[in-house]
């Protein structure tokens, strides 16, 4: 636990920063898991704002407060703090020092949502960073101690999730289907640290079928390729997370592999969860594709072709 202080100019500034009934400070406390106090010293009459908590989260809180001191008219309709410090703030740094930064407006909204909501659903085409940014945010929270483990799962549609009929142990059976999910962890953590955290079960990458019966506290859960889940599977997954956990669901409704595409839970989820507090939907478009420049053109070409069929 660390403590940092800011000397404010006046009581008026303190009131503006705190908002009605201290709602701004309460939102910051909830977002960053810190404590915020404001008091006036007896001798000089200084107004001191104190932030206490995990070092990394205290630093982020101080940065946001300083941002609002410089931009007092910033407003938003989001339920979290009034705005993110900066669109260029790194989510996390990779093991070789590279900053992971949201590169589009929707990616910035996605990062804000993961910090402000308990359940975030990201829908959009391939290459928009849905899974990668979720992994980056999960690693950042793991580094700062806000969570104790990361669970990344996806439905194994090709195997019908009948993994008992496949040769080998669980790891050997699911390796071909879950291999794409390892890439983000390798890039951010490096292979050695990722292998250690996976063997320690701090990070789990498992088929969706193996989530049944578990309740997960202090965890960051990511359901990838959610367009291939049925409503029964989605309900099972959404009832897994426990206290102090966050859930991110990602998928592309244009790439449904289910035999009956109408059974995709991701298509139905906006209707099912409509009006529930604590849930945020973020939609990506082909403009958010950050892979090779040809990927964006290929997605647009297929979209045009499918509309003309």
N, C-alpha and C positions, 0 to 999 in steps of 0.2 A: 504494500500500500504506500502510495506517495501523496503529497499534498503540494499544490501550487496555488499562488495567490495573484490576483489582479487588483491593482489600485484604481478604483473608478474615480471619475471627475466629480461626481455629485450624487446625491440621493436620487435626483431626477433621472440620471442615467441608469442607476440601478433599477428603478421602477420600470423604465422602458425595456430594459433587457429581460427582466423577469416576466413581464406581461401580466395580464389580469389574473389575480390569485396565484401568481408564480407559475402559470401554466407552461411558459417557455422553459423554465428551469426543470420542471417536472418531466417534460418531454426529453430534455437532454439527459437527465438522470436515468430515465427508462432506456433510452437508446444506447448509452455508453456504460450503463451499470456503474455510475459514479454518484457521489454525494456533493451537493452544491449548497454553500452557505454564504449569506451576505450579512456583514455586521459593520457597525461604526465604532471606531476606537474612541476611548474616553478622553485621551489627552489632546490629540491633534484634530480629531473629528474626521479622520480618513475613512472612506467607504471601501471596505476590503471584500472582494469576492473570492471565496476559497473553493477549490475543487479537490476532492479526495477520492482515490480509487487506484485501479491498476494503472501503471505508468503510461502505457500506450494509450489507453482510453482517456486518461486525464489530459494527455497532450492533444488528442483529437477534440476533446471538449473545449479546451482553452482556445484552440484554433478557430472553432466555430464561434465562440463568444467574441473573439477578437474580430472576426469577419463581420459580425452584426454590429459591433461598435463602429466599424468603418462604413457599414451600409445599413443604417438604422431604418430605412424605409423598405427593406426587403420584406416581402409577404408571400404567402403561399396558401393553397387550400389543402395541402397534404396534412395528414394527421400527425406527422412527426415534427421535428424541429423545423423552423421556418424555411430553411434551405440548406443545401449541402455547401460546405465550405468552398469548394472549388470543383469545377468539372474536371480539372486536371489532377486532383488528389489521387495518389496511388492507392489501389485497393490493398495490394500486398507487393512485396518485392520477391523475385525469384531467388533461388540459391546462388545464382551468379550475378545478382544485383540489378536485374532488369525490373523496372516498375511496370506493374499491370494497371493500366489506366483505361477507363471507359472511353471509347472513341466516337460514339454517336450519341445523339440526344436520348434515344430510347435505352441505350446501354447505361447512361447516367441515371435515368429514371429507374432502371432495374436495380442498380446498386443502392439507390435511396430506398427503394421498396424493401430490399432484403434487410436493411437496417431498421426499418420502421414497422414492418408487419411480421406477424408470426407465420403466415402462409402466403407465399408468392407463387403465382402461376405465370410462366413465361411461354408464350406461344408465338411461333414464327418459323421462317425457313432455315435450312441448314446454313451454317457459317456465320450466324449472327452473334455468336458468343454466349448463347444461353447456358450451356453446361460449363464452359470454361470459366465464365465469370462467377457462376455459383460455386465452383470449386475454389476459385481464388478467394471469395468472401468467406467460405468455410475455413480455409487455411488461416486467413487473417484472424478469425475469431478463435481458432484453436491456439494460435500463437499468443494471443492476449488472455487466454484462460476463460473466455466467456462460455466456451463449450468444452467438453472433455473428449468428444469423439465425432467422427464424420462417417455417415452411412450413405453410400452411393449405390443405387439399385436401378435395375431396368428389367422389363419383362423379356424373357427369352422366347420370343415368338417362334423362331425357326425350329427350336427343339420342342415346341409345345409345352415347355417347362416340365417335360417328363424326363428329368435328368437322371432318374434311377436306371434307365435303360442304356445310358451312355457309359463307356468304359472309363475306369480311373476313379480317383477320389474327386471330391467336390471341386477343388481348384482346377484339376485337369479337365473336368467336364465343362465348366463354365468359362474357362480361359478364352476360347475362340469368340464367345459372345460378348464378353465384358472387356476384352482387350482394348477397344477404342476409348474406354473410360480411364485407362491408365495414363494416357498421353498427357492430360492436363496436370496430373500429380507429378509425373516425371519432369515436366517442364518447370513447374513451380518449386518443387521440393528437391529435385534431383533423385536419381534412382536409389541411392544408398539410404537416404533418410526416408523415402517413401517405403522401401522394403522393410525398414525397421518399424515404422508406424503401422504397416499392414500386418506384420508378424505379431506385433504387440496388440493388435485389434483396436488401436486408436483410430485407424481408418479401415473400414470394411467396404468391399465392393462385392455385392452379392446379387443373385437373381431375385426378382420380386417375390417369387413363391416362398423364399426362405425368410420373408419378413413376418409371416403369420405367427401370431401368438406372442410377439415381443412388445414390450413397452419401453420406450427409450427416453430417458431423462438426460438433460445437459448435452443434447446431440444436435448436429446439423444434418438433416436428412434431405437428400436430393433424389428425386425420382426422374430418371432420364427416359426419353422415348415414350412419354406417357400417352402418346396417341395410340399405342398398341396395348393399352390396358382396358379391361372391361369395367363396367360399373362396380361389379363385385370386388375386383382387384383394387380399384381405386378406393372404395370404402374401407377395405382391409388396411390399405396403406395409410390412409388419413387418420385412422384410429390408433396408429402405432406411437405417435410422438407424445412425450410426457412433459413434465415440468421443465421450464427453461430450455425448451427446444425450438428450433426453427425448421420449417419445411419449405423446400423449393421444388416445384414441379415444372419440367420443361418438355416441350414436344412440338411437333410440326404436323398439323392436321391435314397437310397435303401428302403425307407419306405414311398412311395407315396401312399396316400389313395384315390386319385382322381379316378373316374370311368375309365377315359381315362388317363393313366399314361403319355402319350405323351404330354398332355396339361400342364404338370408341368412347371411353369415359371423358377424354379430353375435350371432345366436341360438346358434350353435355354439361361439363363442369361449370361454365359461366352461368347457366340456368339454375343448376342445383345449388350453387353457393351464393346466388344473388342476394345481396342485402346483408350478408353476414359480416359483422365487424371483425377487423383483424386480417382480412383477406384482400389481396391486391393482385389484379391481372395486369400484366405488361405484354403488349403486342409489338412484335418486330415485323419489319417489312424487308423486301429485297434491298432497300437502301441501306440497311444495317449490316449487310454482309461484309465481313472484314477478312475473308480469305482471299485467295488469288482473284484478280480482277475478272477473270473469265467466269468464276462461279456466279457472280451477280448476273452476268449476261446469259449464262446457261439457265438459271432459274427463271429469268424473264422470258426466255425463248420457250421453255416448257410451259409456262403459265399461258402464254399466247397460243401455243399449239393446243393445249387442253381446252381452252375457251372456244376454239374454232372447230372442235370435233363434233 
